[in-house]
């Protein structure tokens, strides 16, 4: 006999989710503050270096014979992340350190909320849109934090954490669902395989989406600088070059694409067990394949057709928008065999 849901533990999960959201918002504020403060610091150092060089040049012109570069060592501009996105040896960036610490705290609370939801329902916590969204947001934060242990991606912290906050708000406001048992069609071990891989892949696609947006902004800035125009996006000085962003985004998209391929295959196997056919052109199935096609086209075009730069970034963004459309519009407004996933 199936165990009844634990409504009280479900309420605890919702409270923890609220606390995690608050912590993420504060972390977002500190990530933005880091961008602003670091940009001002870099500008101040550059202005001081320019003044020192001008003064040295005047001294050399009057005295002669002495290289201004051989005077006392000049302070270097604070290093943030180079094109390899390794950690530099510049300023400590206190705001960024606080932001990362708050993100870790938020992720721990978030994880406790997801786990308590699972125990309350006696099943995996991704049986409806609320749970898919909250679990997906948790994996976005975890993957971001894991990546931070190897690469200095703090420059996309405000974008990633901002997306996590949006996902949690969407889950709480748009898809509130009391803890409950699964309907019979979802009571299968394939739910664990199919949906878990889909959530993990979507989390990776979320991070590459943020990087692709930054790539477009950095590309526009680099073009303005080459044209001799004023730098109006000084915060992008903390961001590596557009090419470096594109290369890392491509590698992460390749990993996520493998996961999405398994999602498609596992979904077909589950459909055969549940409905007696591998493929039925259900709306949800079609859009899952559309997403696979867009990212397959992105990987193929960049690897073999030379589609780099803004074209590659836009393809990555289009792929993620297809994921959002599939999760929201398709689930809520299109009827089909997957309509049970609506809320």
N, C-alpha and C positions, 0 to 999 in steps of 0.2 A: 504494500500500500504506500503510495507516495506521501512524503512528509509535507505537512502544511507549511506555507511560507511564514517567515518570522517578520511580521510587520514592524515590530519595535526596532529590530536590527536594521530594517530597511530605512527607518527614520534616522537612525544613527548614521547610516551611509550618506543620506542626503545632507545631514549637518556637516559631516566631514567634507563632502563635495563643496559646500558653501565656504568652509574655512580654507580649502585648497584654492578656490577661486580668488578669495581675498589675498592670499599669499602670492598667487600668480600676478595679480594686478599690481601689488607693491613691487614685485620683481620687475615687471614691465616698466614701471616708473624709473627704477634705478638703471635699467638698461638704456632707456632714453636719456637719462641724466648723464650716463657714461659717454654716450655719443656727443652730447652737447659740450660737456666739460673737456673731453679729449680733443675735440675739434678746436676749442678755444685755446687749449694748451699748445697744440701744434702750431696754431697761427701766431701765438705770442712768441714761441721759440723761433719760428721762422723770421718774424719781424726783428727780434733781437739779433739773430745771426746776420740779417741784412744790414742792420745798423753797424754792427762790428766790422763787417766786411767793407762798408763804405768808409768807416773811420780809418781802418787799416790802409785802405787804398790812398786816402788823403795823406796819411803819415808817410807812406812809401813814396808818394810823389814829392813830398818836401824833403825827406831825409835821403831816400834812395838807397839801393843796394841791399835792402833787407826784405826777405819774403814774409808778407803778412801771415802766410799760412804757418810759419814757424814760431809764432807767438804762442802764448798760453793756449792750452787745449780749449776748444770751443765746446759748449754743451750741445749734445746732439738732440735732435727732435725725438720725442718719445716713440719708441717702436711699438706698434700694435700687433699687426699680423702681416707677414710678408706674403709674397705670392705662393709660397709653399704652405701657408697658413700654419706655420709652426709658431710656438710661443717665442716672443722676442724678449730682449733684456732691458726694455725701457722702463717707463714709469709704471708704478704698481697698479694704477687705475682702481682706486678704492671702490668707486661706485659699481664697477663691473664685478669685483669680488663679492660685494654685498648682493648684487643681483643674482649671481650664480648660487650663492648660499641660500638665498630665499627661494630660488627655483628648486634646489634640492629639497628644502623643507616642504615646499608645496607638493612636489612629486611624492614625497613620503606620505603626506596626508592624503593625497589623491589616490595613491596605491591602497591605503587602508580603506578608503571609501569604496573602491572597486572590489576589493576582497570581501568586505563586509556585505556588499550587495550580493556577491556570489553565495556567501553562507546563508544570507537571508532567504534567497530563492532556491538554495540547494542545487545549483547548476552553474554553468559558466555564465559570466555577466555580459553577454552580448546577444541577447535574444530579441531586442527591439531597438528602435532608433535611439532612444535615450541611452541605453547601455552601449550601443555601438559607438555613439558619439563620445561618451565619457571615457570608455576604454581606449578609443582611438586617440583622444587628447592626452591620456596618460602615456601611451606609447610614444607620441610625438615628443613629450617632455623627456622621457627616459632615453630615447635614441639621441636627442640633442645633448643631454648630459653625458652620455657615453662617448659621443664624438668629441666633446670638450676635453676628455682625458687625453686625446691624441692630437687634436688640432685646435687652434685658437679661433673658434667660430663665435666668439662673444659679440662680434659685430652684427650677427643676425639674431641676437637674443631678443631684441625688441620685436622683431617680425615673428619669430617662432612662438615666443610666449604670448604675443598678441593674438596669434591664431589659436593657441590653446584656450585663451580666455573666451574668444568668440565661440569656439566649439562647446565650451561648458555653458555659456549663456544660451546657445541654441538648444542644448539638451534640456536645460532647466526651464527655459521660457517656451520654447517651441515644441518640445517633445516630452513633457512631463508624464511619466508612466509609473504608477505604483508597482512595487515589487510583486511579481506574480509568477506562476508556473508557465512553462512553455506549452503552446498548443501541440497536438500530436504530431503534426507534420515536421516540427522542429526537434522533436525528441529523438535525436540520432547522434551518434558519435561523430558523424560527418559535420555537425554544427561546429564542433571543436576544431576540426581540421580546416574546413572551408572558411569559416568566418575569422578565425584567429590569423590565418595567413593574409586574408583580405585587410584586416585591421592593421597589421604590421606593414604591409605594402603601402596602404594609404598614408600611414604615418611618415614613411620615407618620402612618398610623393609630396607630402605637405612641406617637408623641409626643402626639397628641391624646388618647389614652387616659390618659396621665400627667396631662395638663392637666384632663381631666374628673374624675379622682379628686381632684385638688387643688381643683377647683371645688366638689365636694360637701363637702369638708372646710371650705373657706372659707365656704360658705353656712351650714353648721352653726355655725361660729364667729360669723359676723355676726348670726345669729338670737339667739345667747346674749348677745352684747353689747347688742343692742337690748332684750333682756329684763332687762338689768341684772345678768346673771350674771358670774361670774368667768371671765376669759380663761384657759382651760386649754391652749390651743394657741398659745403665744406665738411659735413659729417662723413661723406664718402671717402675722405682721406684715410679713415680707419679701415676701409674696405679694400681687400686686394683687387688686382686688376680684373677687368671683365673676363679676360681669357682664363684666368685662374678659377674664377667662379664657375665659368662654363665647364671647365674640365672636371671639377669636383662634382658638379651637378650631374654631369653625364655618367660618371662612375656610380653615383648613388641611384640614379634612374635605372641603370642597368641591373643593379641588385634588386630594386623594387619591381622591375619588370619580370624578373624570374619568379618572384613571389606572386605577382598577379597572374602569371601563366599557370602556376599551381592552383591558384584560386579558381581559374576558369575550368581546369581539368577536374578538380575536386567537386566543383558545383555540378558538372555534367554527370559524374559518377553518382552523386547524391540524388540528382534528378531521376536517374534511371532506377534507383532503389525506391524512391518515393512515388514516382508517377509512371514508371515503366518506359521511359524514353530518355535518351541522353540530351536531346535538344528539341525544343518545341517552339522557338521563336517567341517566347514570352518577353515582355518589354524589358524586364530586369536582365534577362539573359542577353538580349540584344545589346543593351547599353554596357554590360560587362565586356562584351566582345568589342564594342566600339572603343572603349577605353584601351583595351589591349592593342587594337589596331593603331590608335593614335600614337601610343608609346613605341610600338614596333616601328612605325614610320619614322618617329623621331630618332631612334637608335640607328636605323638603317640609313636615313638621310645624312646623319652626321658622320657615320663611320665610312660610308662608301660614296656618297654623293657630294660631300664637301659642304653640307649645310651647317655652317658654324655661325657664331655671332648672334645677332638679334633673331634670325630665323629659327635657330635652334631653341633660343629662350622662349619665343612665342609658341613653338610647338609644345614645349614642356608645360607652359601655362595653360594652353588649350586642353592638354591631357588632364590637368588637375581640375579645370572647370567642368570637364565631362564627369569626373568623379563626384564633384559637388552636385551636379545635375542629377546624376544617377541616385545619389543618396537622398536628396531632398525632393525634387520634382517628381521623379519616377515613383518613389515610394509613396508619395502623398496623393498624386493626381492620376496615376495610371493604374487601371485595374489589371489583374493577372494572378497567376498562381503564387506570386510573391507578395501579394497585397497584405498578407498577414504581418509583414515586416513594417507596416506603416507606423505604428506607435507601440 
